[in-house]
Amino acid sequence: MPDGTLGFRVSGKLTREEYHVMLGPVRELIDQGKPLSLLIATDPDFSGLDAGALWEDVKAAGTIGLGHRSSWRRVAVVTDKDWMRHAMSAFGWLAPGEVRLFEPDHLAEAKAWLGEATA
């Protein structure tokens, strides 16, 4: 992963506990005042967030996302899930930093795009 970039691969249904594990390193970088880029790649079996994780995501959007908008550089979402593409098209403008969607076979391109933000 490029410097200043965190990457996560998600599969199945993301639980509240798993969401908290993902948020830990994000909060660490933000608390240290470091700029952050994020890569989220979905496995073919990814089916979304459970109710607990969805609630945590809503809360984090305000505290970590909007509350620290200047900390975010770029977010790359690597997925073939149409529902994620539609959600990103509808709500991506709310996300901090630049957001871009990539097809699963363009993971290297997504990483390179994230790396440009640190150059």
Contact map, one row per residue, 1 for C-alpha under 8 A:
11101110000000000000000000000000000000000000000000000000000000000000000000000000000000000000000000000000000000100010000
11111000000000000000000000000000000000000000000000000000000000000000000000000000000000000000000000000000000000110110010
11111000000000000000000000000000000000000000000000000000000000000000000000000000000000000000000000000000000000000010010
01111100000000000000000000000000011110000000000000000000000000000000000000000000000000000000000000000000000000000000010
11111110000000000000000000000000000111100000000000000000000000000000000000000000000000000000000000000000000000000110000
10011111000000000000000011000000000111100000000000000000000000000000000000000000000000000000000000000000000000000000000
10001111100000000000000000000000000001111000000000000000000000000000000000000000000000000000000000000000000000000000000
00000111110000000000010000000000000000111000000000000000000000000000000000000000000000000000000000000000000000000000000
00000011111000000000000000000000000000011110000000000000000000000000000000000000000000000000000000000000000000000000000
00000001111101000000000000000000000000011110010000000000000000000000000000000000000000000000000000000000000000000000000
00000000111111000000000000000000000000000111111000000000000000000000000000000000000000000000000000000000000000000000000
00000000011111000000000000000000000000000010111100000000000000000000000000000000000000000000000000000000000000000000000
00000000001111100000000000000000000000000000011111000000000000000000000000000000000000000000000000000000000000000000000
00000000011111110110000000000000000000000000001111001000000000000000000000000000000000000000000000000000000000000000000
00000000000011111110000000000000000000000000000011111000000000000000000000000000000000000000000000000000000000000000000
00000000000001111111000000000000000000000000000001111101000000000000000000000000000000000000000000000000000000000000000
00000000000000111111100000000000000000000000000000001000000000000000000000000000000000000000000000000000000000000000000
00000000000001111111110000000000000000000000000000001000000000000000000000000000000000000000000000000000000000000000000
00000000000001111111111000000000000000000000000000001001100000000000000000000000000000000000000000000000000000000000000
00000000000000011111111100000000000000000000000000000000000000000000000000000000000000000000000000000000000000000000000
00000000000000001111111110000000000000000000000000000000000000000000000000000000000000000000000000000000000000000000000
00000001000000000111111111000000000000000000000000000000000000000000000000000000000000000000000000000000000000000000000
00000000000000000011111111100000000000000000000000000000000000000000000000000000000000000000000000000000000000000000000
00000000000000000001111111110000000000000000000000000000000000000000000000000000000000000000000000000000000000000000000
00000100000000000000111111111000000000000000000000000000000000000000000000000000000000000000000000000000000000000000000
00000100000000000000011111111100000100000000000000000000000000000000000000000000000000000000000000000000000000000000000
00000000000000000000001111111110000000000000000000000000000000010000000000000000000000000000000000000000000000000000000
00000000000000000000000111111111000000000000000000000000000000000000000000000000000000000000000000000000000000000000000
00000000000000000000000011111111111100000000000000000000000000000000000000000000000000000000000000000000000000000000000
00000000000000000000000001111111111100000000000000000000000000010001001000000000000000000000000000000000000000000000000
00000000000000000000000000111111110000000000000000000000000000000000000000000000000000000000000000000000000000000000000
00000000000000000000000000011111110000000000000000000000000000000000000000000000000000000000000000000000000000000000000
00000000000000000000000000001111111000000000000000000000000000000000001000000000000000000000000000000000000000000000000
00010000000000000000000000001111111100000000000000000000000000000000001000000000000000000000000000000000000000000000000
00010000000000000000000000001100111110000000000000000000000000000000011110000000000000000000000000000000000000000000000
00011100000000000000000001001100011111000000000000000000000000000000001111000000000000000000000000000000000000000000000
00011100000000000000000000000000001111100000000000000000000000000000000111100000000000000000000000000000000000000100100
00001110000000000000000000000000000111110000000000000000000000000000000001110000000000000000000000000000000000000100000
00001111000000000000000000000000000011111000000000000000000000000000000000111100000000000000000000000000000001100100000
00000011110000000000000000000000000001111100000000000000000000000000000000111100000000000000000000000000000000000000000
00000011110000000000000000000000000000111110000000000000000000000000000000001110000000000000000000000001000000000000000
00000000111000000000000000000000000000011111110000000000000000000000000000000111000000000000000000000000000000000000000
00000000111100000000000000000000000000001111110000000000000000000000000000000010000000000000000000000000000000000000000
00000000001000000000000000000000000000000111110000000000000000000000000000000001000000000000000000000000000000000000000
00000000001100000000000000000000000000000111111000000000000000000000000000000000000000000000000000000000000000000000000
00000000011110000000000000000000000000000111111100000000000000000000000000000000000000000000000000000000000000000000000
00000000001111000000000000000000000000000000111110000000000000000000000000000000000000000000000000000000000000000000000
00000000000111000000000000000000000000000000011111000000000000000000000000000000000000000000000000000000000000000000000
00000000000011100000000000000000000000000000001111111100000000000000000000000000000000000000000000000000000000000000000
00000000000011110000000000000000000000000000000111111100000000000000000000000000000000000000000000000000000000000000000
00000000000000110000000000000000000000000000000011111110000000000000000000000000000000000000000000000000000000000000000
00000000000000110000000000000000000000000000000011111111000000000000000000000000000000000000000000000000000000000000000
00000000000001111110000000000000000000000000000011111111100000000000000000000000000000000000000000000000000000000000000
00000000000000010000000000000000000000000000000011111111110000000000000000000000000000000000000000000000000000000000000
00000000000000000000000000000000000000000000000000111111111000000000000000000000000000000000000000000000000000000000000
00000000000000010010000000000000000000000000000000011111111100000000000000000000000000000000000000000000000000000000000
00000000000000000010000000000000000000000000000000001111111110000000000000000000000000000000000000000000000000000000000
00000000000000000000000000000000000000000000000000000111111111000000000000000000000000000000000000000000000000000000000
00000000000000000000000000000000000000000000000000000011111111100000000000000000000000000000000000000000000000000000000
00000000000000000000000000000000000000000000000000000001111111111000000000000000000000000000000000000000000000000000000
00000000000000000000000000000000000000000000000000000000111111111100000000000000000000000000001000000000000000000000000
00000000000000000000000000000000000000000000000000000000011111111110000000000000000000000000000000000000000000000000000
00000000000000000000000000000000000000000000000000000000001111111111000000000000000000000000000000000000000000000000000
00000000000000000000000000100100000000000000000000000000000111111111100000000000000000000000000000000000000000000000000
00000000000000000000000000000000000000000000000000000000000111111111100100000000000000000000001100000000000000000000000
00000000000000000000000000000000000000000000000000000000000011111111100000000000000000000000001100000000000000000000000
00000000000000000000000000000000000000000000000000000000000001111111100000000000000000000000000000000000000000000000000
00000000000000000000000000000100000000000000000000000000000000111111111100000000000000000000000000000000000000000000000
00000000000000000000000000000000000000000000000000000000000000011111111100000000000000000000000110000000000000000000000
00000000000000000000000000000000001000000000000000000000000000000001111110000000000000000000000110000000000000000000000
00000000000000000000000000000100111100000000000000000000000000000001111110000000000000000000000000000000000000000000000
00000000000000000000000000000000001110000000000000000000000000001001111111000000000000000000000110000000000000000000000
00000000000000000000000000000000001110000000000000000000000000000000011111100000000000000000000111000000000000000000100
00000000000000000000000000000000000111000000000000000000000000000000000111110000000000000000000111110000000000000100100
00000000000000000000000000000000000011110000000000000000000000000000000011111000000000000000000011110000000000000100000
00000000000000000000000000000000000001110000000000000000000000000000000001111100000000000000000000111100000001100100000
00000000000000000000000000000000000000111000000000000000000000000000000000111110000000000000000000111100000001000000000
00000000000000000000000000000000000000111100000000000000000000000000000000011111000000000000000000001111011001000000000
00000000000000000000000000000000000000001110000000000000000000000000000000001111100110000000000000001111000000000000000
00000000000000000000000000000000000000000101000000000000000000000000000000000111110010000000000000000011000000000000000
00000000000000000000000000000000000000000000000000000000000000000000000000000011111110000000000000000000000000000000000
00000000000000000000000000000000000000000000000000000000000000000000000000000001111111000000000000000000000000000000000
00000000000000000000000000000000000000000000000000000000000000000000000000000000111111100000000000000000000000000000000
00000000000000000000000000000000000000000000000000000000000000000000000000000010111111110000000000000000000000000000000
00000000000000000000000000000000000000000000000000000000000000000000000000000011111111111000000000001000000000000000000
00000000000000000000000000000000000000000000000000000000000000000000000000000000011111111100000000000000000000000000000
00000000000000000000000000000000000000000000000000000000000000000000000000000000001111111111000000000000000000000000000
00000000000000000000000000000000000000000000000000000000000000000000000000000000000111111111100000000000000000000000000
00000000000000000000000000000000000000000000000000000000000000000000000000000000000011111111100000000000000000000000000
00000000000000000000000000000000000000000000000000000000000000000000000000000000000001111111100000000000000000000000000
00000000000000000000000000000000000000000000000000000000000000000000000000000000000000111111111000000000000000000000000
00000000000000000000000000000000000000000000000000000000000000000000000000000000000000111111111000100000000000000000000
00000000000000000000000000000000000000000000000000000000000000000000000000000000000000011111111100000000000000000000000
00000000000000000000000000000000000000000000000000000000000000000000000000000000000000000011111100000000000000000000000
00000000000000000000000000000000000000000000000000000000000010001100000000000000000000000011111111100000000000000000000
00000000000000000000000000000000000000000000000000000000000000001100110111000000000000000000111111100000000000000000000
00000000000000000000000000000000000000000000000000000000000000000000110111100000000000000000001111100000000000000000000
00000000000000000000000000000000000000000000000000000000000000000000000011100000000000000000001111110000000000000000000
00000000000000000000000000000000000000000000000000000000000000000000000001111000000000000001001111111000000000000000000
00000000000000000000000000000000000000000000000000000000000000000000000001111000000000000000000001111100000000000000000
00000000000000000000000000000000000000000000000000000000000000000000000000011110000010000000000000111110000000000000000
00000000000000000000000000000000000000000000000000000000000000000000000000011110000000000000000000011111011001000000000
00000000000000000000000000000000000000000000000000000000000000000000000000000111000000000000000000001111111000000000000
00000000000000000000000000000000000000001000000000000000000000000000000000000111000000000000000000000111111000000000000
00000000000000000000000000000000000000000000000000000000000000000000000000000000000000000000000000000011111000000000000
00000000000000000000000000000000000000000000000000000000000000000000000000000100000000000000000000000111111111000000000
00000000000000000000000000000000000000000000000000000000000000000000000000000100000000000000000000000111111111100000000
00000000000000000000000000000000000000000000000000000000000000000000000000000000000000000000000000000000011111110000000
00000000000000000000000000000000000000000000000000000000000000000000000000000000000000000000000000000000011111111000000
00000000000000000000000000000000000000100000000000000000000000000000000000011100000000000000000000000100011111111100000
11000000000000000000000000000000000000100000000000000000000000000000000000010000000000000000000000000000001111111110000
01000000000000000000000000000000000000000000000000000000000000000000000000000000000000000000000000000000000111111111000
00000000000000000000000000000000000000000000000000000000000000000000000000000000000000000000000000000000000011111111100
01001000000000000000000000000000000011100000000000000000000000000000000001110000000000000000000000000000000001111111110
11101000000000000000000000000000000000000000000000000000000000000000000000000000000000000000000000000000000000111111111
00000000000000000000000000000000000000000000000000000000000000000000000000000000000000000000000000000000000000011111111
00000000000000000000000000000000000010000000000000000000000000000000000011000000000000000000000000000000000000001111111
01110000000000000000000000000000000000000000000000000000000000000000000000000000000000000000000000000000000000000111111
00000000000000000000000000000000000000000000000000000000000000000000000000000000000000000000000000000000000000000011111
